[in-house]
């Protein structure tokens, strides 16, 4: 893919480009905690967007998507929202300029091996590729944390998705064989080794995406805010669910509706689970870490109610396999992938088992992605 993107760029623009690799991401544990000021534990993976980019010498920006075989253009003096994928690029440019950085016109070609709609953050990979690529191309002197914020703002203001910052942060800060524990309150972070050569991270794509996802996501955020407003009456130092202990929540359970209580119980438990999971990693206790993943899925399915029958069934299948140490749904919910930690020697057998049984019951075959943890956005050449 690298050679194909480079050759396409040279054919279109008659010059040598700067080449950037920008990864997708997984999140091992810490789901729906980001907007509650909690912790997340993501990693960059070896599924990438490859970008070739160079200065155009004009105010025009011309971008060719090899994935879609489409070319899009815009002028730096006329940055307004358009339709489709170009908003991810246009948004990054607009937010860089809004932050005071001098971006000139450019030409670009990109391609992607990140499955769209599988919850692996293909959009953040595009934002990271262009943000980092433009910073390198025009010597913008902007650090990776600020580039992550630029990508998030592009998503908010141009793509129209009010996402947290985890996806962009993992894309830019990924480290080979390590997970990033990100504190979503202040964006401090710490690396935890995930160097288990006998195991692979395997993603099982349910091949469904229910229309409930976006509306229910907003509903969950609102329910968490309602819970916080009720609990603040007992402690005015509470800002978000990050500030609520499990014991405090139980003490004031009567102030909440049953539904809001269960939403809060999941989030408070999950924030604590991320901390516990990090300690287990330090102790090299992969089995204990895997059990935390199962616990997370149970909470997402029963308390937070963002799973679906397809995801639940994929986890049921994983639980039956001795080679799987942990599994859970990953992402916002109502479809997408489960993430599984599987013994490397049994990955093929596990994949075949899941495909056969899932298809037998749900009449569709899941896609299986076998991944390794790799570096964040970087220059290829």
C-alpha positions in Angstrom: 0.0 0.0 0.0 2.9 2.4 0.8 4.4 1.9 -2.7 0.9 2.2 -4.3 0.2 5.5 -2.5 3.6 6.9 -3.3 3.4 5.9 -7.0 -0.1 7.4 -7.3 1.1 10.7 -5.8 4.1 10.9 -8.2 1.9 10.1 -11.2 -0.6 12.9 -10.2 1.7 15.5 -8.9 5.1 14.8 -10.5 7.2 15.0 -7.4 8.4 13.0 -4.4 6.1 13.2 -1.4 6.5 13.1 2.4 5.0 9.7 3.5 3.1 9.3 6.8 1.7 6.2 8.5 -1.3 6.8 10.8 -2.8 3.9 12.7 -6.3 2.8 13.8 -6.8 2.1 17.5 -8.3 -0.4 19.9 -9.4 0.3 23.5 -8.6 -2.6 25.8 -10.7 -1.3 28.8 -12.3 1.9 29.8 -15.5 2.4 27.7 -17.8 5.4 28.1 -15.5 6.8 30.7 -13.9 9.5 28.6 -16.8 12.0 28.8 -17.0 11.3 32.5 -13.4 12.5 33.1 -12.3 8.9 33.7 -9.4 6.8 32.4 -9.1 4.9 29.1 -6.6 2.3 28.0 -6.2 2.4 24.2 -3.4 1.3 21.9 -2.4 2.0 18.3 -2.6 -1.0 16.0 -1.1 -2.3 12.8 -4.0 -1.2 10.5 -3.1 2.1 8.9 -3.9 5.1 6.8 -1.0 5.8 4.5 -0.6 9.5 3.4 1.6 11.0 0.7 1.7 14.8 0.9 3.6 17.7 -0.5 3.3 21.5 -0.9 1.4 22.8 -3.9 2.8 26.3 -3.9 -0.7 27.8 -4.2 -3.7 28.3 -2.0 -5.4 25.2 -3.4 -5.5 21.9 -1.6 -6.1 18.8 -3.7 -6.6 15.4 -2.0 -7.1 12.0 -3.7 -8.6 9.1 -1.8 -7.4 5.9 -3.3 -9.8 4.0 -1.1 -12.8 5.6 -2.7 -11.2 6.6 -6.0 -12.3 10.2 -5.5 -10.5 13.5 -5.7 -11.6 16.6 -3.6 -10.3 20.1 -3.6 -10.7 23.2 -1.5 -9.2 26.7 -1.2 -7.5 27.9 2.0 -9.4 31.1 1.8 -12.8 29.4 1.6 -12.9 26.8 4.4 -16.6 25.8 4.7 -18.1 22.4 5.5 -18.8 20.1 2.6 -20.3 16.6 2.3 -18.4 13.4 2.9 -14.9 12.4 3.9 -13.2 15.6 2.9 -14.6 17.3 6.0 -12.0 15.3 8.1 -9.2 16.9 6.1 -10.8 20.3 5.7 -11.6 20.4 9.4 -8.0 19.7 10.4 -6.8 22.5 8.1 -9.4 24.9 9.4 -8.6 24.2 13.1 -4.9 24.5 12.5 -5.4 27.9 11.0 -7.9 28.9 13.8 -5.1 28.0 16.3 -2.7 30.5 14.5 -0.7 28.0 12.4 0.4 29.0 8.9 -0.8 26.2 6.6 -0.1 26.6 2.9 -1.7 24.8 0.0 -0.9 21.1 -0.5 -1.4 18.0 -2.6 -2.1 14.6 -1.1 -3.0 11.0 -1.8 -4.1 8.6 0.9 -5.3 5.0 1.3 -6.6 3.0 4.2 -6.6 -0.6 5.4 -8.7 0.3 8.5 -12.3 -1.1 8.1 -14.8 1.7 8.2 -17.6 1.3 10.7 -15.8 -1.3 12.8 -15.0 1.0 15.7 -11.3 1.2 14.9 -11.3 5.0 14.5 -10.6 5.3 10.8 -11.6 9.0 11.0 -9.1 9.8 13.7 -6.4 8.1 11.6 -7.2 10.4 8.7 -7.1 13.4 11.1 -3.9 12.3 12.6 -2.2 11.7 9.3 -3.1 15.1 7.9 -2.4 17.0 11.2 1.0 15.4 11.7 1.8 15.5 8.0 1.0 19.2 7.7 2.9 20.0 10.9 6.0 18.2 9.4 5.5 19.7 5.9 5.2 23.3 7.1 7.3 23.1 10.3 4.4 24.1 12.5 6.0 23.3 15.8 2.9 21.8 17.4 3.1 18.9 19.9 1.1 15.7 19.6 -1.3 16.5 22.4 -2.3 19.7 20.6 -2.6 17.8 17.3 -5.0 15.4 19.1 -7.1 18.4 20.2 -7.0 19.7 16.6 -8.3 16.4 15.3 -11.1 16.3 18.0 -12.2 19.8 17.0 -12.2 18.9 13.3 -14.5 16.0 14.2 -16.8 18.3 16.3 -17.0 21.3 14.0 -16.7 19.7 10.5 -17.7 16.1 10.7 -20.4 16.8 13.2 -19.5 14.1 15.8 -19.1 15.2 19.4 -16.4 12.6 20.2 -14.1 12.5 23.2 -10.3 12.8 22.6 -9.3 9.2 23.1 -9.2 8.2 19.5 -7.0 11.1 18.3 -4.8 10.8 21.4 -4.2 7.1 20.9 -3.5 7.6 17.2 -0.8 10.2 18.0 0.7 8.7 21.2 0.7 5.0 20.4 3.8 3.0 21.4 4.7 -0.4 20.2 3.8 -3.2 22.7 2.3 -0.6 25.1 -1.1 0.6 26.2 -1.7 4.3 26.9 -3.5 5.0 30.2 -5.0 8.4 29.4 -6.5 10.6 32.1 -9.4 12.3 30.2 -9.6 15.1 32.8 -6.2 16.6 32.3 -4.8 14.6 29.4 -1.8 13.3 31.4 -0.8 9.8 30.3 1.3 6.8 31.2 2.5 3.8 29.2 1.8 0.2 30.4 3.7 -2.6 28.7 1.5 -5.1 26.9 4.2 -7.4 25.7 2.7 -10.9 25.7 4.2 -12.5 22.5 2.1 -15.7 23.0 -1.1 -13.7 22.6 -2.8 -11.7 19.9 -5.5 -9.1 20.0 -8.3 -10.4 17.8 -11.3 -8.3 16.7 -14.6 -9.9 15.7 -16.8 -7.6 13.7 -20.5 -8.2 14.3 -21.2 -6.7 10.9 -24.1 -4.7 12.4 -24.5 -1.1 13.2 -27.8 -0.2 14.7 -29.3 3.2 14.2 -29.7 3.6 18.0 -26.0 4.2 18.4 -25.8 8.0 18.1 -29.1 8.9 19.9 -28.5 6.4 22.7 -24.9 7.7 23.1 -26.3 11.2 23.7 -28.9 9.8 26.1 -26.2 8.0 28.2 -24.3 11.3 28.4 -27.4 13.0 29.6 -28.2 10.3 32.2 -24.6 10.6 33.6 -25.1 14.4 33.9 -28.4 13.9 35.7 -26.7 11.6 38.2 -23.9 14.1 38.8 -26.4 16.9 39.4 -28.2 14.8 42.0 -25.0 13.7 43.8 -23.5 17.2 43.8 -26.2 18.1 46.4 -24.3 15.9 48.9 -20.8 17.0 47.8 -20.3 20.3 45.9 -16.7 19.2 44.9 -18.1 16.6 42.5 -17.5 17.7 39.0 -18.1 14.5 37.1 -18.6 10.8 37.8 -14.8 10.5 38.1 -15.2 12.2 41.5 -17.7 9.6 42.8 -16.6 6.5 44.7 -18.7 3.3 44.6 -19.4 3.6 48.3 -20.7 7.2 47.9 -22.9 6.2 45.0 -24.4 3.4 47.1 -25.0 5.7 50.0 -27.0 8.1 47.9 -28.7 5.6 45.6 -32.2 6.6 46.8 -31.7 10.0 45.2 -31.5 8.5 41.7 -34.0 6.7 39.5 -33.1 3.0 39.0 -32.0 3.7 35.4 -29.8 6.6 36.2 -28.3 4.7 39.2 -27.3 1.8 36.9 -25.7 4.1 34.4 -23.7 5.7 37.1 -22.8 2.4 38.7 -21.4 1.2 35.4 -19.2 4.3 34.9 -18.0 4.5 38.5 -17.1 0.8 38.4 -15.4 1.1 35.0 -13.2 3.9 36.1 -12.0 1.8 39.0 -11.6 -1.2 36.7 -9.1 0.6 34.5 -7.0 1.4 37.5 -7.2 -2.2 38.7 -6.4 -3.5 35.2 -3.2 -1.4 35.0 -2.0 -2.9 38.3 -2.6 -6.4 36.8 -0.6 -5.4 33.8 2.3 -4.4 36.0 2.1 -7.8 37.7 2.0 -9.5 34.2 -1.4 -11.1 35.2 -3.0 -11.4 31.8 -5.7 -13.8 33.1 -6.8 -11.2 35.7 -6.7 -8.5 33.1 -8.9 -10.6 30.8 -11.5 -11.1 33.6 -11.7 -7.3 33.9 -12.6 -7.2 30.2 -15.4 -9.7 30.8 -16.6 -7.7 33.8 -16.7 -4.6 31.5 -18.8 -6.3 29.0 -21.3 -7.4 31.6 -21.6 -3.8 32.8 -22.0 -2.4 29.3 -24.7 -5.0 28.5 -26.7 -5.0 31.8 -26.1 -1.7 33.5 -25.3 0.7 30.6 -27.4 -1.2 28.1 -25.3 -0.3 25.0 -24.6 -3.8 23.8 -26.8 -5.8 21.4 -27.7 -9.5 20.9 -24.9 -9.9 18.3 -22.2 -8.5 20.5 -23.4 -10.5 23.5 -23.3 -13.7 21.4 -19.8 -13.0 20.3 -18.7 -12.7 23.9 -20.6 -15.9 24.8 -18.7 -17.7 22.1 -15.4 -16.3 23.4 -16.1 -17.4 27.0 -16.4 -21.0 25.8 -12.8 -21.1 24.5 -9.9 -21.9 26.8 -7.5 -20.0 24.5 -9.4 -16.7 25.1 -8.3 -14.9 28.3 -10.8 -12.0 27.9 -13.4 -10.4 25.6 -15.8 -7.5 25.5 -17.7 -5.3 23.2 -15.6 -2.3 22.1 -16.8 1.2 21.2 -20.0 3.2 21.6 -22.2 0.1 21.3 -25.1 -1.4 19.3 -22.8 -3.0 16.8 -19.1 -2.9 15.7 -16.5 -5.2 17.2 -15.7 -7.3 20.2 -12.0 -7.3 21.3 -10.5 -10.6 22.4 -7.1 -11.6 23.8 -6.4 -15.0 22.2 -3.5 -17.4 22.5 -1.5 -17.0 19.3 -1.3 -20.7 18.4 -5.1 -21.0 18.5 -6.1 -17.8 16.6 -7.0 -19.6 13.4 -9.1 -22.2 15.3 -10.8 -19.5 17.3 -11.5 -17.5 14.2 -13.1 -20.5 12.4 -15.1 -21.4 15.5 -16.5 -17.8 15.8 -17.3 -17.6 12.0 -19.1 -20.9 11.9 -21.2 -20.5 15.0 -22.1 -16.8 14.4 -23.2 -17.5 10.9 -25.2 -20.5 12.0 -27.3 -18.4 14.5 -27.2 -14.9 13.0 -27.0 -15.8 9.3 -24.0 -13.5 8.6 -20.3 -14.1 8.7 -18.2 -11.8 11.0 -15.0 -10.3 9.8 -12.0 -11.2 11.9 -9.0 -8.8 12.3 -5.8 -10.1 13.9 -3.8 -7.1 15.2 -0.5 -6.1 16.9 0.1 -3.0 19.0 2.3 -0.6 17.0 3.6 3.0 17.0 1.4 6.0 16.6 1.6 8.4 13.7 5.1 8.6 12.2 7.0 9.5 9.1 7.8 6.6 6.8 10.2 8.5 4.6 
